Each structure stands twice: as C-alpha cells, then as structure tokens.
Amino acid sequence: MKKLMLMLAFAGLTTIACAQSGVQFQEKSMAELMKESQEAGKPIFVDMYTTWCGPCKYMANNVFTQPKAGEFFNAEFINAKFDAEKGEGIQLAQKYQVNVYPPFLILDASGKEIGRIVGGDELDGFIQKVKDAVK
C-alpha cells in the first residue's frame, strides 16, 4: 500500500511539473496585464482564441504546453489568453479587429499592438514568427 501511495504521489508531482513547464498564461484583465507589463518591462503576448477553432486548440494542446515554449514565452512576455466570444475577449477582438483565427497579438504596456501572428505553427517556426513580429 505504501508503495502504491508513493507511486501515486510521484505521478501527481510529475503531472504538476509538466503542467507548469509550458507557457504560463495569466488570468487577468487587460488593465492588470498592462500594469504588470509596465512593471516587468516586458510586452504582452495575447492568444485570442475561440472554442470552435481547430488551430487554436492545436496550439493550446501541442505547442504552448512544451517546455521550450515556456522557456521562451515566460522569459520574454507577460502571457494571456482571451476567448474572443466571451467576457473581455469580445471587446478585445473588436478593438484589435480580430476576424481570422487564431491571432496572436503582441502588445506594449499601453496596449498598443506591436506585432501580430495569424495562424498556428510548430513550436520552432512559431517562435521565429514571434521574434520577427517584435523586430
């Protein structure tokens, strides 16, 4: 019994560690994100998604969960995601004229768009697109 409990505890810790190794998306309002961006001196990376968007789901499940994604995005950006059809996401989708999914916005601390990537990609290609977008 002790061995089984130890194995379950280890499996739980492994799951937690894996879950935290990808991109850490903040669950905050845009006003809070802009304040954090200003304090941290980092731009904001915004994943504008919908529940019905296949490429949005692919990015969320297969790209942003990778440790390398976490290393890059967590170091370089304040990360957030908004459902473009709910809550504040509706206003943000209108403000940033989102009409193709998935869009990924890069914003400065004042909320001004400084870059945009449309569509998903494999991790290395996506990171390069993000780097190109902020140049």
DSSP file with accessible surface (Angstrom, degrees, kcal/mol):
  #  RESIDUE AA STRUCTURE BP1 BP2  ACC     N-H-->O    O-->H-N    N-H-->O    O-->H-N    TCO  KAPPA ALPHA  PHI   PSI    X-CA   Y-CA   Z-CA
    1    1 A M     >        0   0  170      0, 0.0     4,-2.4     0, 0.0     5,-0.2   0.000 360.0 360.0 360.0 -42.7    0.0    0.0    0.0
    2    2 A K  H  >  +     0   0  182      1,-0.2     4,-2.5     2,-0.2     5,-0.2   0.901 360.0  51.7 -61.2 -41.1    2.8    2.4    0.9
    3    3 A K  H  > S+     0   0  162      2,-0.2     4,-2.5     1,-0.2    -1,-0.2   0.921 110.1  48.5 -62.8 -42.5    4.5    1.7   -2.5
    4    4 A L  H  > S+     0   0   92      2,-0.2     4,-2.5     1,-0.2    -2,-0.2   0.931 112.0  48.8 -63.8 -43.5    1.2    2.4   -4.4
    5    5 A M  H  X S+     0   0  115     -4,-2.4     4,-2.5     1,-0.2    -1,-0.2   0.908 111.4  50.0 -64.1 -40.5    0.7    5.7   -2.5
    6    6 A L  H  X S+     0   0  127     -4,-2.5     4,-2.6     2,-0.2    -1,-0.2   0.922 110.6  49.7 -63.9 -42.1    4.3    6.7   -3.2
    7    7 A M  H  X S+     0   0  114     -4,-2.5     4,-2.5     1,-0.2    -2,-0.2   0.917 112.0  48.0 -63.6 -41.4    3.8    6.0   -6.9
    8    8 A L  H  X S+     0   0  112     -4,-2.5     4,-2.3     2,-0.2    -2,-0.2   0.906 111.4  50.2 -66.2 -40.4    0.6    8.0   -7.0
    9    9 A A  H  X S+     0   0   56     -4,-2.5     4,-2.3     2,-0.2    -2,-0.2   0.932 111.8  47.9 -63.1 -43.6    2.2   10.9   -5.2
   10   10 A F  H  X S+     0   0  142     -4,-2.6     4,-2.6     1,-0.2    -2,-0.2   0.927 110.6  51.7 -63.1 -42.5    5.2   10.9   -7.6
   11   11 A A  H  X S+     0   0   49     -4,-2.5     4,-2.4     1,-0.2    -1,-0.2   0.912 109.8  50.4 -61.6 -39.5    2.8   10.7  -10.6
   12   12 A G  H  X S+     0   0   33     -4,-2.3     4,-2.4     2,-0.2    -1,-0.2   0.922 110.9  47.8 -65.2 -42.7    0.9   13.7   -9.2
   13   13 A L  H  X S+     0   0  117     -4,-2.3     4,-2.7     2,-0.2    -2,-0.2   0.899 111.2  51.3 -65.2 -39.5    4.1   15.7   -8.8
   14   14 A T  H  X S+     0   0   58     -4,-2.6     4,-2.6     2,-0.2     5,-0.2   0.925 110.0  49.5 -63.1 -43.0    5.2   14.8  -12.3
   15   15 A T  H  X S+     0   0   96     -4,-2.4     4,-2.5     2,-0.2    -2,-0.2   0.933 111.9  48.2 -62.2 -44.3    1.9   15.9  -13.7
   16   16 A I  H  X S+     0   0   91     -4,-2.4     4,-1.8     2,-0.2    -2,-0.2   0.942 112.2  48.9 -62.2 -45.7    2.1   19.2  -11.8
   17   17 A A  H  X S+     0   0   59     -4,-2.7     4,-0.6     1,-0.2    -2,-0.2   0.924 113.2  47.1 -61.9 -41.9    5.7   19.8  -13.0
   18   18 A C  H >< S+     0   0   78     -4,-2.6     3,-1.0     1,-0.2     4,-0.5   0.908 109.7  53.2 -66.3 -40.4    4.8   19.1  -16.6
   19   19 A A  H 3< S+     0   0   73     -4,-2.5     3,-0.4     1,-0.2    -1,-0.2   0.840 111.6  46.4 -64.5 -31.4    1.7   21.3  -16.5
   20   20 A Q  H 3< S+     0   0  124     -4,-1.8    -1,-0.2     1,-0.2    -2,-0.2   0.529  95.4  76.1 -89.1  -3.8    3.9   24.2  -15.2
   21   21 A S  S << S+     0   0   41     -3,-1.0    49,-0.4    -4,-0.6    50,-0.2   0.689  87.3  66.8 -85.0 -14.7    6.7   23.7  -17.8
   22   22 A G  S    S-     0   0    3     -4,-0.5    43,-0.2    -3,-0.4     2,-0.2   0.003 108.1 -43.7 -87.7-163.0    4.7   25.3  -20.7
   23   23 A V        -     0   0   13     41,-3.1     2,-0.9    43,-0.1    -1,-0.2  -0.470  54.1-139.6 -67.0 130.4    3.6   28.8  -21.3
   24   24 A Q        -     0   0   80     -2,-0.2    55,-0.5    46,-0.2     2,-0.5  -0.832  18.2-159.8 -95.7 103.2    2.1   30.3  -18.1
   25   25 A F        -     0   0   43     -2,-0.9    55,-0.3    53,-0.1     2,-0.2  -0.741  13.0-131.8 -87.3 128.9   -1.0   32.3  -19.2
   26   26 A Q  B     -a   80   0A  59     53,-3.8     2,-0.8    -2,-0.5    55,-0.7  -0.536   3.2-145.4 -76.5 142.5   -2.1   35.0  -16.8
   27   27 A E        +     0   0  196     -2,-0.2     2,-0.3    53,-0.1    53,-0.1  -0.728  57.7 117.8-107.0  77.7   -5.9   35.1  -15.9
   28   28 A K        -     0   0   75     -2,-0.8     2,-0.1     1,-0.0    -2,-0.0  -0.903  68.3 -93.3-137.0 165.5   -6.1   38.8  -15.5
   29   29 A S     >  -     0   0   40     -2,-0.3     4,-2.5     1,-0.1     5,-0.2  -0.336  41.3-108.9 -73.4 163.2   -7.9   41.8  -17.1
   30   30 A M  H  > S+     0   0    8      1,-0.2     4,-2.7     2,-0.2     5,-0.2   0.898 121.0  55.9 -62.7 -36.8   -6.2   43.7  -19.8
   31   31 A A  H  > S+     0   0   63      1,-0.2     4,-2.0     2,-0.2    -1,-0.2   0.924 109.4  45.9 -60.4 -43.4   -5.7   46.6  -17.4
   32   32 A E  H  > S+     0   0  106      1,-0.2     4,-2.5     2,-0.2    -1,-0.2   0.893 112.1  51.5 -66.4 -38.8   -3.9   44.3  -15.0
   33   33 A L  H  X S+     0   0    0     -4,-2.5     4,-2.7     2,-0.2    -2,-0.2   0.905 108.7  50.6 -65.0 -40.7   -1.8   42.9  -17.7
   34   34 A M  H  X S+     0   0   49     -4,-2.7     4,-2.4     2,-0.2    -1,-0.2   0.910 110.7  49.3 -64.9 -39.9   -0.8   46.3  -18.9
   35   35 A K  H  X S+     0   0  130     -4,-2.0     4,-2.5    -5,-0.2    -2,-0.2   0.940 113.1  46.4 -63.4 -45.9    0.2   47.3  -15.4
   36   36 A E  H  X S+     0   0   42     -4,-2.5     4,-2.7     1,-0.2     5,-0.2   0.896 110.9  53.4 -63.2 -39.3    2.2   44.1  -15.0
   37   37 A S  H  X>S+     0   0    3     -4,-2.7     4,-1.7     2,-0.2     5,-1.3   0.919 109.8  47.6 -60.6 -44.7    3.8   44.7  -18.4
   38   38 A Q  H  <5S+     0   0  147     -4,-2.4    -2,-0.2    71,-0.2    -1,-0.2   0.930 114.5  45.8 -63.2 -44.9    4.9   48.2  -17.4
   39   39 A E  H  <5S+     0   0  140     -4,-2.5    -2,-0.2     1,-0.2    -1,-0.2   0.883 119.3  40.5 -66.3 -38.7    6.3   47.0  -14.1
   40   40 A A  H  <5S-     0   0   53     -4,-2.7    -1,-0.2    -5,-0.2    -2,-0.2   0.644 101.4-129.9 -85.7 -16.5    8.2   44.0  -15.6
   41   41 A G  T  <5 +     0   0   69     -4,-1.7    -3,-0.2     1,-0.3    -4,-0.1   0.839  67.4 123.0  69.6  30.2    9.4   45.8  -18.7
   42   42 A K      < -     0   0   63     -5,-1.3    -1,-0.3    -6,-0.2    -2,-0.2  -0.951  62.1-118.4-122.4 145.9    8.0   43.0  -20.9
   43   43 A P        -     0   0   37      0, 0.0    35,-2.5     0, 0.0     2,-0.5  -0.262  33.8-107.9 -72.0 170.3    5.5   43.1  -23.8
   44   44 A I  E     -bC  78 107A   0     63,-3.1    63,-2.7    33,-0.2     2,-0.6  -0.870  21.4-156.3-104.9 130.0    2.2   41.2  -23.6
   45   45 A F  E     -bC  79 106A   0     33,-2.8    35,-2.6    -2,-0.5     2,-0.5  -0.933  16.1-167.3-104.0 121.1    1.6   38.1  -25.7
   46   46 A V  E     -bC  80 105A   1     59,-3.2    59,-2.6    -2,-0.6     2,-0.8  -0.953  15.2-158.5-118.8 123.3   -2.1   37.5  -26.2
   47   47 A D  E     -bC  81 104A   1     33,-2.5    35,-2.3    -2,-0.5     2,-0.8  -0.878  11.6-164.5 -94.3 108.6   -3.6   34.3  -27.5
   48   48 A M  E     +b   82   0A   0     55,-2.0     2,-0.2    -2,-0.8    35,-0.2  -0.875  25.4 164.4 -95.7 110.9   -7.1   35.3  -28.9
   49   49 A Y  E     -b   83   0A  68     33,-2.2    35,-3.2    -2,-0.8    36,-0.3  -0.703  31.2-148.3-123.6 170.2   -8.9   32.0  -29.3
   50   50 A T    >   -     0   0    2     -2,-0.2     3,-0.8    33,-0.2     7,-0.1  -0.947  28.4-120.5-131.2 159.8  -12.4   30.6  -29.8
   51   51 A T  T 3  S+     0   0   77     -2,-0.3     6,-0.0     1,-0.2    -1,-0.0   0.741 112.1  49.5 -71.8 -21.5  -13.7   27.2  -28.5
   52   52 A W  T 3  S+     0   0  150      4,-0.0     2,-0.7     5,-0.0    -1,-0.2   0.488  82.6 108.5 -95.9  -3.2  -14.5   26.1  -32.1
   53   53 A a    <>  -     0   0    4     -3,-0.8     4,-2.0     1,-0.2     5,-0.2  -0.651  51.4-162.7 -84.5 113.0  -11.1   26.9  -33.7
   54   54 A G  H  > S+     0   0   44     -2,-0.7     4,-2.4     1,-0.2    -1,-0.2   0.933  91.0  47.8 -60.1 -50.0   -9.1   23.8  -34.5
   55   55 A P  H  > S+     0   0   65      0, 0.0     4,-2.4     0, 0.0    -1,-0.2   0.860 108.9  56.2 -62.3 -30.7   -5.7   25.5  -34.9
   56   56 A a  H  > S+     0   0    4      2,-0.2     4,-2.3     1,-0.2    -2,-0.2   0.935 109.4  45.7 -62.4 -45.6   -6.4   27.4  -31.6
   57   57 A K  H  X S+     0   0  109     -4,-2.0     4,-2.7     2,-0.2     5,-0.3   0.892 110.6  53.8 -64.3 -40.2   -6.9   24.0  -29.9
   58   58 A Y  H  X>S+     0   0   84     -4,-2.4     4,-2.8     2,-0.2     5,-0.7   0.941 110.5  45.9 -60.3 -47.4   -3.7   22.6  -31.5
   59   59 A M  I  X>S+     0   0    0     -4,-2.4     5,-2.9     1,-0.2     4,-1.3   0.929 115.0  47.6 -62.2 -44.3   -1.6   25.5  -30.3
   60   60 A A  I  <5S+     0   0   25     -4,-2.3    -1,-0.2     1,-0.2    -2,-0.2   0.893 122.4  33.5 -64.4 -40.2   -3.0   25.2  -26.8
   61   61 A N  I  <5S+     0   0  107     -4,-2.7    -2,-0.2    -5,-0.2    -1,-0.2   0.773 132.5  22.0 -89.9 -27.1   -2.6   21.5  -26.5
   62   62 A N  I  <5S+     0   0   76     -4,-2.8    -3,-0.2    -5,-0.3    -2,-0.1   0.658 127.7  30.1-118.6 -22.6    0.5   20.8  -28.5
   63   63 A V  I ><<S+     0   0    0     -4,-1.3     3,-1.7    -5,-0.7     6,-0.3   0.834 116.4  45.8-106.2 -56.0    2.7   23.9  -28.8
   64   64 A F  T 3 <S+     0   0    5     -5,-2.9   -41,-3.1     1,-0.3    -4,-0.1   0.662 106.9  62.5 -69.0 -12.1    2.2   26.1  -25.7
   65   65 A T  T 3  S+     0   0   74     -6,-0.4    -1,-0.3   -43,-0.2   -44,-0.1   0.591  80.2 105.0 -86.6 -10.4    2.5   23.0  -23.4
   66   66 A Q  S <> S-     0   0   67     -3,-1.7     4,-2.0     1,-0.1     3,-0.5  -0.461  75.9-129.0 -75.5 141.6    6.1   22.3  -24.4
   67   67 A P  H  > S+     0   0   71      0, 0.0     4,-2.7     0, 0.0     5,-0.2   0.889 109.8  55.6 -54.7 -40.6    8.9   23.2  -22.0
   68   68 A K  H  > S+     0   0  100      1,-0.2     4,-2.0     2,-0.2     5,-0.2   0.872 105.7  52.2 -62.4 -36.3   10.8   25.1  -24.7
   69   69 A A  H  > S+     0   0    0     -3,-0.5     4,-2.7    -6,-0.3     5,-0.4   0.931 110.3  48.4 -63.2 -45.3    7.6   27.2  -25.3
   70   70 A G  H  X S+     0   0    2     -4,-2.0     4,-1.9   -49,-0.4     5,-0.4   0.918 108.8  53.3 -60.4 -44.2    7.5   28.0  -21.6
   71   71 A E  H  X S+     0   0  141     -4,-2.7     4,-0.8   -50,-0.2    -1,-0.2   0.918 117.7  36.7 -58.1 -44.6   11.2   28.9  -21.5
   72   72 A F  H  X S+     0   0   34     -4,-2.0     4,-2.0    -5,-0.2     5,-0.2   0.982 123.0  37.6 -73.6 -58.6   10.8   31.4  -24.4
   73   73 A F  H  X S+     0   0    0     -4,-2.7     4,-2.4     1,-0.2    -3,-0.2   0.890 115.5  51.6 -67.8 -39.8    7.4   33.0  -23.7
   74   74 A N  H  < S+     0   0   49     -4,-1.9    -1,-0.2    -5,-0.4    -3,-0.2   0.840 114.9  44.1 -67.3 -30.3    7.6   33.1  -19.9
   75   75 A A  H  < S+     0   0   57     -4,-0.8    -1,-0.2    -5,-0.4    -2,-0.2   0.848 123.2  34.0 -79.5 -34.1   11.0   34.8  -20.1
   76   76 A E  H  < S+     0   0  105     -4,-2.0     2,-0.3    -5,-0.1    -2,-0.2   0.688 117.5  30.6 -97.4 -22.2   10.1   37.3  -22.8
   77   77 A F     <  -     0   0    9     -4,-2.4     2,-0.6    -5,-0.2   -33,-0.2  -0.911  66.0-118.5-137.7 161.2    6.4   38.2  -22.3
   78   78 A I  E     - b   0  44A   6    -35,-2.5   -33,-2.8    -2,-0.3     2,-0.4  -0.921  50.4-147.7 -90.5 119.0    3.5   38.6  -20.0
   79   79 A N  E     + b   0  45A   4     -2,-0.6   -53,-3.8   -55,-0.5     2,-0.3  -0.785  27.4 159.8-102.8 138.0    1.3   35.9  -21.4
   80   80 A A  E     -ab  26  46A   1    -35,-2.6   -33,-2.5    -2,-0.4     2,-0.4  -0.974  20.6-155.6-147.7 158.0   -2.5   36.0  -21.5
   81   81 A K  E     - b   0  47A  69    -55,-0.7     2,-0.4    -2,-0.3   -33,-0.2  -0.997   8.4-170.5-137.8 143.3   -5.3   34.3  -23.4
   82   82 A F  E     - b   0  48A  20    -35,-2.3   -33,-2.2    -2,-0.4     2,-0.6  -1.000  26.6-126.6-133.7 135.3   -8.8   35.5  -24.1
   83   83 A D  E >   - b   0  49A  14     -2,-0.4     3,-1.8   -35,-0.2     6,-0.2  -0.706  22.3-146.9 -75.7 117.3  -11.8   33.8  -25.5
   84   84 A A  T 3  S+     0   0    7    -35,-3.2    -1,-0.1    -2,-0.6   -34,-0.1   0.547  94.4  50.8 -68.4  -4.8  -12.8   36.2  -28.3
   85   85 A E  T 3  S+     0   0   95    -36,-0.3     2,-0.3     8,-0.0    -1,-0.3   0.230 106.1  58.3-116.9  13.4  -16.5   35.3  -27.8
   86   86 A K  S X  S-     0   0  134     -3,-1.8     3,-1.3     0, 0.0     4,-0.5  -0.997 100.1 -34.2-143.1 148.7  -16.8   35.8  -24.0
   87   87 A G  T >> S-     0   0   54     -2,-0.3     3,-1.4     1,-0.3     4,-0.7  -0.040 122.7  -6.8  49.6-138.9  -16.3   38.5  -21.5
   88   88 A E  H 3> S+     0   0   71      1,-0.3     4,-2.3     2,-0.2    -1,-0.3   0.761 124.4  75.4 -62.2 -24.2  -13.5   41.0  -22.1
   89   89 A G  H <> S+     0   0    1     -3,-1.3     4,-2.6    -6,-0.2    -1,-0.3   0.837  88.7  58.5 -58.1 -33.0  -12.4   38.9  -25.1
   90   90 A I  H <> S+     0   0   64     -3,-1.4     4,-1.8    -4,-0.5    -1,-0.2   0.953 109.1  43.1 -62.1 -48.3  -15.3   40.2  -27.1
   91   91 A Q  H  X S+     0   0  107     -4,-0.7     4,-3.0     1,-0.2    -2,-0.2   0.891 114.3  50.9 -66.0 -38.8  -14.2   43.9  -26.6
   92   92 A L  H  X S+     0   0   10     -4,-2.3     4,-2.7     2,-0.2    -1,-0.2   0.907 107.4  52.8 -66.7 -40.1  -10.6   43.0  -27.3
   93   93 A A  H  <>S+     0   0   10     -4,-2.6     5,-3.0    -5,-0.2    -1,-0.2   0.895 114.0  43.9 -61.6 -38.2  -11.4   41.1  -30.5
   94   94 A Q  H ><5S+     0   0  138     -4,-1.8     3,-1.3     3,-0.2    -2,-0.2   0.937 113.1  50.4 -70.1 -47.7  -13.3   44.2  -31.7
   95   95 A K  H 3<5S+     0   0  130     -4,-3.0    -2,-0.2     1,-0.3    -3,-0.2   0.903 117.9  38.4 -58.0 -43.2  -10.6   46.7  -30.6
   96   96 A Y  T 3<5S-     0   0   15     -4,-2.7    -1,-0.3    -5,-0.2    -2,-0.2   0.277 110.4-121.0 -96.3  12.9   -7.8   44.7  -32.3
   97   97 A Q  T < 5 -     0   0  153     -3,-1.3     2,-0.5     1,-0.2    -3,-0.2   0.910  41.0-176.8  50.5  53.7  -10.0   43.9  -35.4
   98   98 A V      < +     0   0   17     -5,-3.0    -1,-0.2    -6,-0.2     3,-0.1  -0.714  24.8 142.9 -83.1 121.3   -9.7   40.2  -35.0
   99   99 A N        +     0   0  133     -2,-0.5     2,-0.4     1,-0.2    -1,-0.1   0.318  57.7  59.6-140.0   3.3  -11.5   38.4  -37.8
  100  100 A V  S    S-     0   0   76     19,-0.0    -1,-0.2     0, 0.0    19,-0.1  -0.997  86.6-100.1-134.1 138.9   -9.3   35.4  -38.5
  101  101 A Y  S    S+     0   0   54     -2,-0.4    19,-0.1     1,-0.2   -52,-0.1  -0.907  91.0  24.5-120.0 144.2   -8.3   32.7  -36.0
  102  102 A P  S    S+     0   0    1      0, 0.0    17,-3.2     0, 0.0     2,-0.4   0.434  71.6 171.0 -90.6 135.8   -6.0   32.1  -34.3
  103  103 A P  E     - D   0 118A   1      0, 0.0   -55,-2.0     0, 0.0     2,-0.5  -0.838  15.9-160.2 -99.8 142.8   -4.5   35.5  -34.0
  104  104 A F  E     -CD  47 117A   0     13,-2.8    13,-2.4    -2,-0.4     2,-0.4  -0.989  12.7-158.0-122.7 118.9   -1.7   36.1  -31.5
  105  105 A L  E     -CD  46 116A   1    -59,-2.6   -59,-3.2    -2,-0.5     2,-0.5  -0.780  11.0-157.5-102.4 142.6   -1.1   39.7  -30.5
  106  106 A I  E     -CD  45 115A   0      9,-2.8     8,-3.4    -2,-0.4     9,-1.4  -0.983  23.2-178.4-117.5 120.2    2.0   41.3  -29.1
  107  107 A L  E     -CD  44 113A   0    -63,-2.7   -63,-3.1    -2,-0.5     6,-0.2  -0.885  22.5-129.0-121.2 149.3    1.2   44.5  -27.2
  108  108 A D    >   -     0   0   47      4,-2.5     3,-2.2    -2,-0.3   -70,-0.1  -0.280  47.8 -85.4 -84.1-178.4    3.2   47.1  -25.4
  109  109 A A  T 3  S+     0   0   33      1,-0.3   -71,-0.2   -72,-0.2   -72,-0.1   0.711 129.9  54.1 -65.4 -17.9    2.5   48.2  -21.9
  110  110 A S  T 3  S-     0   0   85      2,-0.1    -1,-0.3   -73,-0.1     3,-0.1   0.468 121.0-105.9 -92.5  -2.1   -0.1   50.7  -23.1
  111  111 A G  S <  S+     0   0    3     -3,-2.2     2,-0.3     1,-0.3    -2,-0.1   0.478  70.9 146.8  91.3   3.8   -2.0   48.1  -25.1
  112  112 A K        -     0   0  140      1,-0.1    -4,-2.5    -5,-0.0     2,-0.4  -0.564  54.2-114.9 -75.4 134.1   -0.7   49.3  -28.5
  113  113 A E  E     +D  107   0A  64     -2,-0.3    -6,-0.3    -6,-0.2     3,-0.1  -0.540  39.9 167.9 -71.5 125.7   -0.3   46.4  -30.9
  114  114 A I  E     +     0   0A  74     -8,-3.4     2,-0.3     1,-0.4    -7,-0.2   0.441  66.3   4.4-115.2  -5.0    3.4   46.0  -31.9
  115  115 A G  E     -D  106   0A   9     -9,-1.4    -9,-2.8    19,-0.1    -1,-0.4  -0.959  55.9-163.7-172.1 156.4    3.1   42.7  -33.6
  116  116 A R  E     -D  105   0A  77     -2,-0.3     2,-0.4   -11,-0.2   -11,-0.2  -0.974   2.3-167.3-150.2 136.8    0.6   40.0  -34.8
  117  117 A I  E     -D  104   0A  10    -13,-2.4   -13,-2.8    -2,-0.3     2,-0.5  -0.988  11.6-159.3-121.2 131.1    0.9   36.4  -35.9
  118  118 A V  E     +D  103   0A  77     -2,-0.4   -17,-0.1   -15,-0.2    -2,-0.0  -0.960  55.8  15.3-114.4 127.2   -2.1   34.8  -37.6
  119  119 A G  S    S-     0   0   20    -17,-3.2     2,-0.1    -2,-0.5   -15,-0.1   0.022  82.3 -84.2  96.5 156.1   -2.3   31.0  -37.7
  120  120 A G        +     0   0   30    -19,-0.1     2,-0.3   -17,-0.0   -64,-0.1  -0.298  41.2 172.2 -88.6 176.9   -0.6   28.2  -35.8
  121  121 A D        -     0   0   52    -66,-0.1     2,-0.1    -2,-0.1    -2,-0.0  -0.964  42.7 -72.8-167.8 170.5    2.7   26.5  -36.5
  122  122 A E     >  -     0   0  110     -2,-0.3     4,-2.6     1,-0.1     5,-0.2  -0.388  60.7 -98.5 -69.7 160.8    5.1   24.0  -35.0
  123  123 A L  H  > S+     0   0    5      1,-0.2     4,-2.9     2,-0.2     5,-0.3   0.894 118.3  45.8 -56.2 -52.8    7.0   25.5  -32.0
  124  124 A D  H  > S+     0   0  100      1,-0.2     4,-2.0     2,-0.2    -1,-0.2   0.921 116.3  46.1 -61.5 -42.8   10.3   26.5  -33.6
  125  125 A G  H  > S+     0   0   28      2,-0.2     4,-2.1     1,-0.2    -1,-0.2   0.895 113.2  50.2 -64.7 -38.5    8.6   28.1  -36.6
  126  126 A F  H  X S+     0   0    0     -4,-2.6     4,-2.4     2,-0.2    -2,-0.2   0.929 108.2  51.5 -67.5 -43.9    6.1   29.9  -34.3
  127  127 A I  H  X S+     0   0   13     -4,-2.9     4,-2.7     1,-0.2    -1,-0.2   0.918 109.7  50.9 -58.9 -42.0    8.9   31.2  -32.0
  128  128 A Q  H  X S+     0   0   90     -4,-2.0     4,-2.6    -5,-0.3    -1,-0.2   0.916 108.6  51.3 -63.1 -40.8   10.7   32.6  -35.1
  129  129 A K  H  X S+     0   0   85     -4,-2.1     4,-2.1     2,-0.2    -1,-0.2   0.900 110.5  49.4 -61.9 -39.9    7.5   34.3  -36.3
  130  130 A V  H  X S+     0   0    0     -4,-2.4     4,-1.4     2,-0.2    -2,-0.2   0.939 110.9  49.2 -65.7 -44.9    7.1   35.9  -32.9
  131  131 A K  H  X S+     0   0   94     -4,-2.7     4,-0.5     1,-0.2     3,-0.4   0.915 112.5  48.2 -59.7 -42.9   10.7   37.1  -32.9
  132  132 A D  H >< S+     0   0   82     -4,-2.6     3,-0.8     1,-0.2    -1,-0.2   0.872 107.4  56.8 -64.9 -36.1   10.2   38.6  -36.4
  133  133 A A  H 3< S+     0   0   26     -4,-2.1    -1,-0.2     1,-0.2    -2,-0.2   0.788 107.9  46.5 -68.2 -27.1    7.0   40.3  -35.3
  134  134 A V  H 3<        0   0   62     -4,-1.4    -1,-0.2    -3,-0.4    -2,-0.2   0.484 360.0 360.0 -96.9  -0.3    8.7   42.2  -32.5
  135  135 A K    <<        0   0  191     -3,-0.8    -3,-0.0    -4,-0.5    -4,-0.0  -0.378 360.0 360.0 -68.8 360.0   11.6   43.4  -34.5
